[in-house]
Amino acid sequence: MGSGALEPGRSLPPLRELAAELGVNPNTVAAAYRTLRERGVIETDGRRGSRVRPRPATTARGSLRVEAPPGVRDLSGGNPDPALLPPLGPALAAAARRYAERPGLYGEAPVDPEFARLARAAFDADGVPAGPVGVASGSLDAIERVLAVHLRPGDAVAVEDPGWGSLLDLVPALGLRPVPVAVDDDGPLAADVERAIVRDGVRAVIVTDRAQNPTGACLGAARAAALRRLLAAHPGVLLVEDDHGHGIVSRRLRPLAGVTGHWALVRSVAKAYGPDLRIAAFTGDHETVDRVLGRQRLGPGWVSRLLQQTVVHLWSTGAVDPEAVADAYGERRDALVRELARRGVRAHGRSGMNVWVPVADETGAVARLLGAGWAVAPGARFRIATGPAVRLTVSPLSPDDVDPLADAVAAAAGPAPARSYG
């Protein structure tokens, strides 16, 4: 494989067949396959056997990007608008004063009690089932820990397609097999989730509740009800929900949590309070949270209580007005989608800070937009089987930017694919 003799997608021989050919014990071949799978070189698809992955799991999708040269507006980063982030000085100072009075030491609880209380109150307000609270270093860290304590290499995981590029990298990096599930503006399609469970035997389903990256999808009432019924019929499936849009989205949360035996719902503070805080609160069933915190104790031990107390100050002082932030992103996003529609371009962006535009030729569209002065993210960063598209982050836009950007996208997009989303 390292020499390139086995091409991506090439099936590998069964264990016993290869062992007989090489004259070694089948356990030796099994161990070799396991090592290759854990390193992300091959993937296992149940009875269909193992095959070479299209690319190593360590090749991050984030590398599929266009650097914005001087004079080009960068809409590719997925970052929040710095003007909508709160100043951190007062919150950090408050945490420092508390530390001066009582320094944090080894052996203390990993979750600050006030952080847990406020996080649990917010979960309760949104109808998230009762459960203990944990803290992780961002959404991806929490999701990785939840998957790791329940799954083993080779297990299949249903992921949204298109979906968060970092998550699409994480799943195979853990030795797990991603199974794409189509998404529309209301979230994952129930029929696709059912197919992934029944036909593909997925052990876990990952759902973004609101502000889905890259499409802006948001679970609607009917879709949430359908997914709850479906998941309730398969209680052995692990459910992981990502509500990273909490604090920047005004649309109601419709949690699926509680209908399966093991579940977790994760909320980071990155989009509302600043990506560098690296804090995510999560809750779930008692066994899941206990396993995650137990494993966390054997690694980093805990997430800095200074950072937890900083977030407590931000939460308790109302440093962010979620409605105002949601309106600011919504005005930019809705204006762009509306102007694209006027130009005959189909675009998606129901919530959050991103707009997803299906295109005829992804590479060509990215290049033409770059030539017109706009750097956008290629859809390849976010998709498995979905058709070509580009993602535009609206955070840097002003009202005066919308018309020229819509003109450039319309010129670059070409005829819309018949089915590239949902």
N, C-alpha and C positions, 0 to 999 in steps of 0.2 A: 504494500500500500504506500509506503514511503517513497518508493521509486516511481509511483504512478502507474504501475502495471495493472492494478485493479482500479477501474474507473468509478467515479461516483455513481451510486445506484446499483453497482454490481453485487449480485447475491453471493454469499459465501457458502461453501459446502457444509452439509450437516456435520455435527461434531464427530460422530463415529466414523463417517466416511473419510473425513480428513485425518483422523487418528490412524485409521487403517493404512491410508496412503503414505503417511509419514512414519508409520511404525512406532507410534508413541501411545501412551495411555490416554483414553478419552478425557480423563480428568485434567490432563495437561492442556489439551486443546480448550476445554471448558474454561480453565483459568486464564488462558491467553485471550479468549473471546471476552471474558469478563473485564480484563484489563483494558482492552481496546474500547469496549462499551463505556467504561467509566471515564476514559480519556476523551470520549466524544468522537472517536474515529469511525466506529460502526454503530448501528442501531438495530435493535431486535424487534421484530413485528410478530410476536406470538408464534403461531404454527407456520407462518410464512417464512420464518427463519431470520437470519441476520444479513445485513447488506452494508456496503460502504456508504457513509454519510456524504451528502453533496459537498459539504465543507466541514472542517474541524469545528467542534463546538466551541473552541476557544477563539475563533475568529468572530469578533463582535460585529453585530450589525451596525453599530455606531460608526464603524469605519466606512460604511457606505454613505458618504456625505460629500457635500460640495463646500469647500472653503470660500467664503465671500471675500473677493478681492476689494481693495479700496474703492469706494464709490458705489458699491453694491449693497442694497438693503438685505439684511439677513433675516429671513422668516423660517429658518430651518431648525432652530435650536430647541424649540419646545419649552423655552423658559418663561416664567411669569414676567410681567411688567414691573421693573424695580420701583416705579413710582407708586405701585399699589401695595408694596410690601411695607410693613411697619418698621419704624426705627427700633433697633435691638438694644441700643444703649441703656435705656431705663430698665429693661427686663434683665439684661446681663448684670447691671449694677445691683439690682434687687437680689439676684441669685448670689452675687459675691458677698453682699452684706449678710445674707443668711448663712453662707459658708463661714464667714468670719466669726459668727456667733456659735456655730456648731459645725465643725468640719465633718465631711463625709468620711467614713472609715470602712475598713474591711468588715464583713459580717453583717452589714445592714441589709434591710430589705432591698431587692433590686429595683422595685418600683416605688417611686415617691408616693406616699399616701394621698397627698393632695392632687397629684397628677392622676392617680387611679380614680379618685372621687370625681374629678371634673370630666375625665374621659368617659367613665361609666354613666354619668348623668347625661352626657351628649348622646351616647349610644341609646340610653333609655328613651330620650326625647324623640329619637328616630325609629323607635320600635324594634331595635335590635334585641334579640333574646338575652336573658340574663346569663352572665358568665364572668369569670375573672378577667382582669386586665393585665396585659403584658406590654413591654416596651422593646422596640427593636430600632436598629439604625436605618430607618427608612423602610418603605413598602417592600422593596425587593428583598431586603434582608429578612423581613418577617415572613414573606411568602416562601423564601428558600427554607427557612427553619421549619415551617409548618409542613412543607412537602417532605423534608428530610426525615421527620420523626414518624411519618406514616407510610412512606413509599420506599421501594428499593429499586436499584437499577433494572431497567427493562420494563417497568410499569408504564402504562400509557396515561397521558394527561390531556384532557380536552382544553384547548387554548383558542382564544378568539382569533379569527383571521378575516381582515387585518387586525393586528393587535400590537401591544406594547413591545417594541423591539427587544428591550432588555430582558423581558420575560421569555420571549421566544428564544433568546440565547441561553437563558438560565436553565430551562427545562432539559434540553439535551446535555448541557454541561453537568447536570446531576446524574446523567446516565438514564434519564427518563425519555420516553418516546412521545413527542408532541402529536396530537391528533387535531387538525384544524376544524374549527366550527365557524360557519358563516355568521356574519353580523349584519343587521340593518340598523336603522335609526332607533329602534326600540331595544337593541341589544342582541344577544345570541339567539339564533333561531332554535325554537324548541325541538323541531324535527331533527335538526343537525345534532343537538345535544343528545337526543334519544338514540340516534344512530351511533354516536360515539360510545355511548354506554352499552347498548345492546350488541352492536356488531363488532366494534373495535375493543370492547372490554376495558374502557378507561377506568382507572382507579380514583381519579380526581378530576374535578371540573373547576376551572378558574374563570370568574365572571367579574367584569368591571361594571359597577353599578351606575356611575354617572361620569360625564366628561371623559368618555372612553378615548384612549389614545391609540390610533390617530383620528378616529372618525367623529368624535363628539357624541356617540350614541349614549342613550340614557334609558334605563329599564322603564317601560311603560307599564300601566296597571295590568293590562291583559297579558302581556308577555311575562311579567313577574308571576302572575297567577298560574300561567301554563308551566313555567319552569318549576314552581313550587310543587305542583301536582306531579310532575315528572320525577323530580328528585325524591319526593316522598315515597315513590314506588321503588326507589333504589337506595335504601338507607345506608348501604355499605359504602357508597361513594363519598369521598372526601370533598367537601365544598369549601372553596376559598374565594372570598369576595374582596375586591380592591375598591375602596371608596376614596381614592387619592384626591378627588375633586371636592372633598369636604372643605367648606370655607370659601369656595369660589363659585359654587353652583347653587342657584336658588331652586332648582327642580327638586321635587320631593325624593327622598331615598325610599326605595321599595326593597328592603332586605329579603333575601331568600333564606337566611340563616335559620337553623333550628329544625329543618325538615329532614336532615340526615344525621346519622349518629355522630360523625365528626365534622366540625366546621370551624371556620375562622373568618372574621371580618377585620380588615386592616385599614387604618387611616393614617396617612402621613401629614406632616405640617408643611411640606416642601412648597406646594403651590401657593398657599395662603400666607405663610410667614417667612419663607426663604429656604431654598434648597440646601444651604450649607448647615442648617440646624441638624439635619440627619436624625430626625426623630419620627417614629411611627408608633401609634397606640394600636393594639389589637386585642380582640376578645374572641372567645370561642367556647366550646365545651370544655369542661374541667380537665379532662384527660389530655386534650390537645395542648391547652395552655400550660399545664403542669409539665408535659414532656418538653415543650419548647423552652420554658424557663430552666428546667433541669439541665438540658443540653447547653443552654447559654452559660450556665454557671461554670461549666467545664471549659469554656472558651474565653470570651471577653469578660465573663462574670456578670456584667450589667452595662447598661447604657448610662453614660455620665448623668448622675443626679443633678449636677449643675445645669446641664442642658434641660433636664426634665423640669427643674424649678424655673428656668428661663421661660419655658413654654407655659408653665402654670401662670406666671405673671402676665404673659400675653393673653392667655385665655380669660383670666379673671378680671383684667382691666379693659376688656373689649377693644384690644389694639387693632383689630380688623373688623370692619362692618361687612359681613358676608354678602348682604343684599347689594351694597354699593359696588363691591368688587365683581359680583356676578353680573350686575347691570353693565359695568364698564366693558367686560369681556363680551357680554352678549350683544351690545350695540355694535362693536367692531365685527364680530363674527356674523351676526345677522345681516349687517349691511353688505359684507362681502358676498355671502351666499345669495342675497337678493340681487345684487348687481351682476353676478355671474349668471343667474337664471335669466335676467333680462337679455343677456348676450347669448343665450342658448346653451350655457354650460351647466351641467348637472353637478352639484356639489353637496356635501353633507357636513353638518356642524350643528347639532341640536343642543349641545352644552359644552362648557369648557372653553379652551383657548385655541383649538385647532380646527381647521377646515380640510376635508379630504376631497380631492378632485380626481375622479377617474379620467384617464387620458388614453389616447390611442398608442402613443410611443413614449414610454417613460423617460428613456435616456434623452430623446430628442426634446421633450417638453422641458426637462431640467436645463438642458443646454440653451434652449431658446429663451427661457426666463432669465437665465444668467446673463445672456446677451442684452436683455431688456432692462437689466439692473436689479433683478430680484433673485436671491438665492433661496431655494426651497428644498425640502427633504425628499429624496426619491422614495417612492412607495416600497421599494425592495427592502427597506429597513424594517418594514412592518407587516409583511405578508408572506404567506406560504403558498397557497394555491389561488388566492385572489388575483384578479387582473391588475394591470399597470395603473398607477395613480401617483399623485404627488400630495404631500402634506404641507400646509401653510399654517404657521403659528401667527395669530393675529395680535399678540401682545405688543409688538413694536408699531402697530398701525395708528395713524391719525385719520380723522374723517377725510382729509384731503388726499390720502393715499389710496382710498378704496377704488375710485374710478380708474386711475391709471393702472393699478394692479389688476383689476378685473379685465381691462383691455388686453394687458399682456398675457394673462392666463387664457383668455379666449383665443388669442392668436396662437398660443403654444399648445393648447390641449388637443386640437384636432377632433375628429368625430368621436363621440363618447362610445366606449365599448358596450356591447349589448348587455353584458352582465359581468360587472367587476366588483360588485359590493352587494352583500345580502342575498 
